[in-house]
């Protein structure tokens, strides 16, 4: 298990790429072999494997071997740290913007008087 900040960093990096998001979307429908995941993309299997490694580092994907096949699964619980961080940022900015609105409204009212 990684430190929470490192896991958040890895998660946000993983989610920043459209190919990795597409892989997660596919895995949200169920397990898939690496070759299945690579099929829709116009990139090499090696490139898809690099994307998968980043998803594994973010703990968004788990891998198991079945003979020679590598089967991947989506781990949605690993999105928790990103979700919590985003919610915290939303609360912070919403509160700050509401305070700024109040100051500007008070300033406008003072000028109109």
C-alpha positions in Angstrom: 0.0 0.0 0.0 1.2 3.5 -0.9 1.2 6.7 1.1 -2.1 8.5 0.6 -0.5 11.5 -1.2 1.5 9.2 -3.6 -1.7 7.2 -4.3 -3.6 10.4 -5.1 -0.8 11.6 -7.4 -0.8 8.3 -9.2 -4.6 8.3 -9.5 -4.8 11.8 -10.9 -2.0 11.0 -13.4 -3.8 7.8 -14.4 -7.1 9.6 -14.9 -5.6 12.4 -16.9 -5.2 10.3 -20.1 -8.1 9.4 -22.4 -6.7 6.0 -23.2 -6.4 5.0 -19.6 -10.0 6.3 -18.9 -11.2 4.2 -21.9 -9.5 1.2 -20.4 -11.2 1.8 -17.0 -14.5 2.3 -18.7 -14.2 -1.1 -20.4 -13.1 -2.7 -17.2 -16.1 -1.2 -15.4 -18.1 -3.6 -17.5 -16.2 -6.7 -16.3 -12.8 -8.4 -16.4 -10.8 -8.4 -19.6 -7.6 -9.9 -21.0 -4.8 -7.4 -21.9 -5.2 -8.3 -25.5 -8.9 -7.5 -25.4 -8.2 -4.2 -23.9 -5.6 -3.4 -26.5 -7.8 -4.3 -29.5 -9.7 -0.9 -29.9 -6.6 1.2 -29.8 -4.4 2.1 -32.7 -1.3 1.8 -30.6 1.0 -1.1 -29.9 0.4 -3.8 -27.3 3.5 -2.5 -25.5 2.0 1.0 -25.3 -1.2 -0.4 -23.9 0.8 -2.4 -21.3 2.5 0.9 -20.2 -0.9 2.5 -19.7 -2.0 -0.6 -17.7 1.1 -0.4 -15.5 0.2 3.2 -14.6 -3.3 2.1 -13.8 -1.9 -0.6 -11.6 0.4 1.8 -9.9 -2.6 3.9 -9.1 -4.3 0.7 -7.7 -7.2 1.3 -10.1 -6.6 -2.1 -11.8 -5.7 -5.5 -10.4 -4.1 -8.3 -12.5 -4.4 -12.0 -12.1 -2.8 -14.7 -14.2 -4.8 -17.6 -15.7 -2.3 -19.8 -17.5 -0.6 -17.5 -20.0 -3.4 -14.9 -19.9 -3.3 -11.8 -17.8 -6.8 -10.9 -16.6 -7.5 -7.3 -15.4 -10.2 -6.0 -13.1 -11.3 -2.5 -12.2 -10.9 -1.5 -8.6 -13.4 1.4 -8.2 -12.7 1.7 -4.4 -9.3 3.1 -5.4 -11.0 6.2 -6.7 -11.9 7.2 -3.1 -8.8 9.3 -2.4 -9.3 11.3 -5.6 -13.0 11.7 -4.9 -12.3 12.9 -1.3 -9.7 15.3 -2.5 -12.0 16.8 -5.2 -14.8 17.2 -2.7 -12.5 18.9 -0.3 -11.3 21.3 -3.0 -14.9 22.0 -4.0 -15.9 22.9 -0.4 -12.9 25.1 -0.1 -13.5 27.0 -3.3 -17.2 27.2 -2.9 -16.8 28.7 0.6 -14.2 31.2 -0.7 -16.2 32.3 -3.7 -19.3 32.7 -1.5 -17.3 35.0 0.9 -16.0 37.0 -2.1 -19.6 37.4 -3.4 -20.7 38.7 0.0 -17.8 41.2 0.0 -18.5 42.4 -3.5 -22.2 42.7 -2.8 -21.5 44.8 0.3 -19.1 47.0 -1.7 -21.8 47.5 -4.4 -24.4 48.4 -1.8 -22.0 50.9 -0.2 -21.3 52.6 -3.5 -25.0 52.8 -4.4 -25.8 54.5 -1.1 
